[in-house]
Amino acid sequence: MKALTVRQPFASLIVDGYKTIENRTWKTDYKGPLAIHAAASKPDPVVMALVKDHFFKWWMGTHRSDHVEGLMYWHHRFESSQEIPRGCVIGAVNLVDGSARVGMDNPWALVDHYHWILDTANPYEEPVEAKGRLGLWEWER
């Protein structure tokens, strides 16, 4: 299976189905199953704070206010970044398009990047330890 290493917290947001765009400076013609590998590096606290703010604004705009279970789960994950899995494959998605340039109406899309369109998120119950690589790489479970 093809795999992509992604820094946290973005890797977890992808496999949980919240982040449906992955920003890359390069495009790919590959389409299909894609394992998401959480990078081994510890999440940057500044990035965590920015993503937390961005995520909660997005959450409140797209979910009913009475649906707090998911919100509280992610609040805890953002507050305790040491609990976010790193250095392992944490799930898989379907890469629909690896060369799109979507409009900025998607909250995860960055300007001047290719927007990889992801769907069918499938988090693994147990992370699988693996060493990450740059670019797309082959992963065998």
Phi and psi in degrees as a GROMACS rama.xvg file:
@    title "Ramachandran Plot"
@    xaxis  label "Phi"
@    yaxis  label "Psi"
@TYPE xy
-69.174  148.524  LYS-2
-136.53  156.413  ALA-3
-137.222  129.979  LEU-4
-87.1673  130.368  THR-5
-132.914  136.804  VAL-6
-68.6272  152.631  ARG-7
-82.5807  148.204  GLN-8
-87.6413  2.38834  PRO-9
-62.0506  -38.4666  PHE-10
-59.121  -45.9067  ALA-11
-66.8982  -38.8849  SER-12
-63.933  -33.1728  LEU-13
-68.4318  -52.9284  ILE-14
-71.3922  -19.3149  VAL-15
-85.2589  -2.66813  ASP-16
86.7998  6.53758  GLY-17
-87.0346  -34.3848  TYR-18
-104.304  108.491  LYS-19
-104.1  4.06484  THR-20
-127.768  129.633  ILE-21
-112.411  124.921  GLU-22
-88.512  128.964  ASN-23
-138.485  151.637  ARG-24
-85.4754  -4.29329  THR-25
-128.797  154.053  TRP-26
-107.092  165.514  LYS-27
-138.67  149.02  THR-28
-89.3531  -8.92129  ASP-29
-65.3791  138.198  TYR-30
-137.264  140.63  LYS-31
135.957  -161.809  GLY-32
-60.6502  139.374  PRO-33
-140.867  115.465  LEU-34
-74.9629  139.347  ALA-35
-105.534  116.775  ILE-36
-99.7129  125.116  HIS-37
-82.1409  120.6  ALA-38
-55.5124  151.344  ALA-39
-75.3561  -20.5537  ALA-40
-67.3439  145.273  SER-41
-70.4834  137.731  LYS-42
-60.5526  138.051  PRO-43
-69.2077  126.938  ASP-44
-59.0532  -34.0711  PRO-45
-67.2064  -44.463  VAL-46
-62.1434  -43.7541  VAL-47
-57.0249  -43.9796  MET-48
-64.9839  -43.1606  ALA-49
-65.5704  -43.856  LEU-50
-66.9762  -39.5333  VAL-51
-58.3378  -48.2203  LYS-52
-61.1031  -46.9105  ASP-53
-61.2474  -45.773  HIS-54
-62.9294  -45.662  PHE-55
-68.137  -34.6092  PHE-56
-63.7918  -43.7636  LYS-57
-63.6232  -45.4788  TRP-58
-58.3026  -47.9818  TRP-59
-66.1723  -26.8307  MET-60
-82.9343  -15.2219  GLY-61
-121.518  -8.74653  THR-62
-122.837  153.48  HIS-63
-65.6169  144.615  ARG-64
-66.2921  -20.3183  SER-65
-85.5621  -1.50227  ASP-66
-94.5421  74.598  HIS-67
-94.4142  -13.7181  VAL-68
-58.5382  -49.7133  GLU-69
-64.011  -38.5801  GLY-70
-63.2725  -44.2918  LEU-71
-67.2002  -37.3851  MET-72
-58.3505  -48.1281  TYR-73
-73.5462  -30.7489  TRP-74
-59.3593  -45.1089  HIS-75
-63.0015  -43.0733  HIS-76
-63.8401  -37.8465  ARG-77
-71.2783  -34.4447  PHE-78
-75.0149  -25.617  GLU-79
-125.101  69.9949  SER-80
-61.0083  -18.6443  SER-81
-66.8132  -18.8711  GLN-82
-85.0711  -8.43736  GLU-83
-76.4491  128.081  ILE-84
-62.9577  141.925  PRO-85
-139.662  151.552  ARG-86
70.458  32.5435  GLY-87
-156.531  160.542  CYS-88
-84.9536  125.701  VAL-89
-111.979  -4.10547  ILE-90
166.812  -171.676  GLY-91
-141.827  157.257  ALA-92
-136.921  175.871  VAL-93
-105.768  123.078  ASN-94
-86.0427  108.864  LEU-95
-82.1245  -40.5918  VAL-96
-153.375  129.69  ASP-97
-110.193  15.5626  GLY-98
-139.65  20.4239  SER-99
-77.0828  156.477  ALA-100
-128.971  86.6445  ARG-101
-78.038  161.729  VAL-102
-69.5799  165.896  GLY-103
-78.7051  12.0896  MET-104
-74.5133  -16.4561  ASP-105
-84.2611  124.379  ASN-106
-64.5115  -17.0081  PRO-107
-94.8564  -9.76059  TRP-108
-76.1188  132.751  ALA-109
-103.521  147.188  LEU-110
-65.3673  147.611  VAL-111
59.8908  33.287  ASP-112
-129.898  158.357  HIS-113
-81.4205  140.02  TYR-114
-109.49  106.043  HIS-115
-77.9936  120.609  TRP-116
-86.9853  123.844  ILE-117
-119.368  142.147  LEU-118
-148.116  -178.589  ASP-119
53.6728  54.7148  THR-120
-66.3918  137.704  ALA-121
-139.844  91.4944  ASN-122
-71.1249  140.201  PRO-123
-79.7421  144.198  TYR-124
-62.1934  -39.8427  GLU-125
-125.09  126.794  GLU-126
-61.302  149.56  PRO-127
-112.379  114.463  VAL-128
-57.3949  134.697  GLU-129
-161.396  152.487  ALA-130
-91.0798  129.55  LYS-131
-80.8626  169.399  GLY-132
-143.962  167.094  ARG-133
-81.6224  150.817  LEU-134
71.4297  -169.206  GLY-135
-78.5452  137.974  LEU-136
-140.955  161.685  TRP-137
-86.7724  131.32  GLU-138
-125.964  132.804  TRP-139
-114.813  125.491  GLU-140
